[in-house]
C-alpha cells in the first residue's frame, strides 16, 4: 500500500521535456560526428622530422556535451520512476520492466560511445617520424561512426524511456485506483449489512 501511495500519474510535460533533452543530445552527437578531427602530416620547420597537425576540436566539445545532457535525461527518468524500487507489483508492470532494461542498455552504450569518442578525438598529439624511424604517412584519427552509433542509441533510448515511464505510471496509478475502489466497495457492503441486521 505504501508503494501505491507514492505513485503519480504520468506527466505529459515531463515526457515533452525528456524528449527535448534526448533530441538535443542527439543533435550534439550528430554534430560531433560531422566535426570529427582530421589530421595531416606536415614537416617540422626546425628539422627533418614530421608530425600530425589536427584541425578543430569541436567534436570533443559536442560529444562531451551530449554525454552530460543524456545523463541528465536518464537521471530524471530514474528519479520520476524511483528506479522501479517502489510502486505496484512487478507482475503488473512487465512492459515497464522490459522498457527499463532496454532504456538502461541503450543509455550505457550511447554514453560509452560518447565518452570514448570524445577522449579519443581529444588526443591531438604530435607523432614524430624520428621516434618511428621513418616519416609519417598518415595520422591517427577517431574511427568514423562512433558518434553516429551513440546518436542511434539515443533514439532507441528515447522510445524506451518514454514507454518505461508511461507504463510504470499507468500501472502505478491504475493499481492505486483499483485498490481504492475495492476498499470503497467493501466499506459500502459492510455498512449495508450492518444496517440490515439492525432492528
C-alpha positions in Angstrom: 0.0 0.0 0.0 2.9 2.3 0.7 4.1 1.9 -2.8 0.7 2.8 -4.3 0.5 6.0 -2.1 3.7 7.3 -3.6 2.7 6.7 -7.2 1.9 9.6 -9.5 0.2 9.7 -12.9 2.3 10.2 -16.0 3.1 13.9 -16.8 2.8 15.0 -20.4 5.0 17.9 -19.6 7.7 15.7 -18.3 7.5 13.5 -21.4 8.0 16.6 -23.6 10.9 17.7 -21.5 12.6 14.3 -21.7 12.1 14.3 -25.5 13.7 17.7 -25.8 16.7 16.6 -23.8 17.2 13.4 -25.8 16.8 15.1 -29.1 19.2 17.9 -28.1 21.8 15.2 -27.1 21.1 13.5 -30.5 21.8 16.7 -32.4 25.0 17.2 -30.4 26.1 13.7 -31.2 25.4 14.2 -34.9 27.4 17.4 -34.8 30.2 15.6 -33.1 30.2 13.0 -35.9 30.3 15.7 -38.6 33.0 17.7 -36.9 35.4 14.8 -36.2 39.0 16.0 -36.1 41.2 15.2 -39.1 44.9 15.3 -39.3 47.5 15.9 -41.9 51.2 15.1 -42.0 53.4 18.2 -42.0 57.2 18.6 -41.8 58.7 20.2 -38.8 60.1 23.6 -39.6 63.2 23.1 -37.5 64.4 19.6 -38.6 63.6 16.8 -40.9 61.0 15.1 -38.7 57.3 15.2 -39.5 54.2 15.3 -37.3 50.4 15.3 -37.4 48.6 18.6 -37.4 45.0 18.3 -36.3 42.1 20.8 -37.0 39.3 22.0 -34.8 38.5 20.1 -31.5 34.8 21.0 -31.8 33.8 17.3 -32.0 35.1 16.7 -28.4 33.0 19.6 -27.1 29.9 18.3 -28.8 30.5 14.7 -27.7 31.1 15.7 -24.0 28.0 18.0 -24.0 25.8 15.2 -25.4 27.2 12.9 -22.7 26.0 15.2 -19.9 22.7 16.0 -21.5 21.8 12.3 -21.9 23.0 11.7 -18.4 20.6 14.4 -17.1 17.7 12.9 -19.1 18.3 9.4 -17.7 18.6 10.7 -14.2 15.2 12.5 -14.5 13.6 9.3 -15.7 15.1 7.3 -12.9 14.0 9.8 -10.3 10.5 10.0 -11.7 10.1 6.2 -11.5 12.2 5.7 -8.4 14.2 3.1 -10.4 11.4 0.6 -10.1 12.1 0.3 -6.4 8.6 1.4 -5.3 5.1 1.0 -6.8 2.9 -1.9 -7.9 3.9 -5.5 -8.0 6.4 -6.5 -10.7 4.0 -8.9 -12.2 1.6 -6.0 -13.1 4.2 -3.9 -15.0 6.1 -6.3 -17.3 6.1 -3.7 -20.1 7.7 -1.2 -17.7 10.4 -3.7 -16.7 11.3 -4.6 -20.3 11.4 -0.9 -21.3 13.6 -0.2 -18.2 16.2 -2.8 -19.3 16.2 -1.5 -22.9 16.5 2.1 -21.7 19.5 1.4 -19.5 21.2 -0.8 -22.1 21.0 1.8 -24.8 21.9 4.6 -22.4 25.1 2.8 -21.3 26.1 2.0 -24.9 25.5 5.6 -26.0 27.4 7.1 -23.1 30.3 4.7 -23.7 30.5 5.8 -27.4 30.2 9.5 -26.4 32.9 9.5 -23.7 35.2 7.1 -25.7 34.8 9.1 -28.9 35.4 12.4 -27.1 38.5 11.2 -25.3 39.9 9.7 -28.5 39.2 12.8 -30.5 40.9 15.0 -28.0 44.2 13.3 -28.4 45.9 15.8 -30.6 49.4 14.5 -30.3 52.4 15.2 -32.5 53.6 11.8 -33.8 57.2 12.4 -34.7 58.7 10.4 -37.5 62.0 10.4 -35.7 60.7 8.0 -33.0 59.1 5.8 -35.5 62.3 5.6 -37.5 60.5 6.7 -40.7 58.4 9.6 -41.9 54.7 9.6 -41.2 52.4 8.8 -44.0 49.0 9.1 -42.1 47.6 10.4 -38.9 45.6 8.6 -36.2 42.0 9.8 -36.0 38.7 8.7 -34.5 37.1 6.0 -36.4 34.0 7.1 -38.4 30.7 6.1 -36.9 31.4 6.2 -33.2 29.3 9.3 -32.5 26.7 8.1 -35.1 26.3 4.9 -33.1 25.7 6.9 -30.0 23.1 9.0 -31.8 21.3 5.9 -33.0 21.2 4.5 -29.4 19.8 7.8 -28.2 16.7 7.4 -30.4 16.1 3.9 -29.1 16.7 5.2 -25.6 14.1 7.9 -26.0 11.5 5.5 -27.1 12.3 3.0 -24.4 12.4 5.7 -21.7 9.0 7.1 -22.6 7.4 3.7 -22.8 9.1 2.8 -19.4 7.9 6.0 -17.7 4.4 5.9 -19.2 3.9 2.1 -18.5 5.2 2.5 -14.9 3.0 5.4 -14.2 -0.1 3.7 -15.8 0.5 0.6 -13.8 1.1 2.5 -10.6 -1.9 4.8 -10.7 -4.2 2.1 -12.1 -3.3 -0.2 -9.3 -3.9 2.5 -6.7 -7.3 3.4 -8.2 -8.3 -0.2 -8.2 -7.3 -0.7 -4.7 -9.2 2.4 -3.6 -12.3 1.2 -5.4 -12.2 -2.2 -3.7 -11.8 -0.6 -0.3 -14.8 1.7 -1.0 -17.0 -1.2 -2.1 -16.1 -3.2 0.9 -16.9 -0.4 3.3 -20.3 0.2 1.5 -21.2 -3.5 1.8 -20.2 -3.5 5.4 -22.5 -0.5 6.1 -25.4 -2.1 4.2 -25.0 -5.4 6.1 -24.8 -3.6 9.3 -28.0 -1.7 8.5 -29.9 -4.8 7.6 -29.0 -6.6 10.7 -30.3 -3.8 12.9 -33.9 -3.6 14.4 
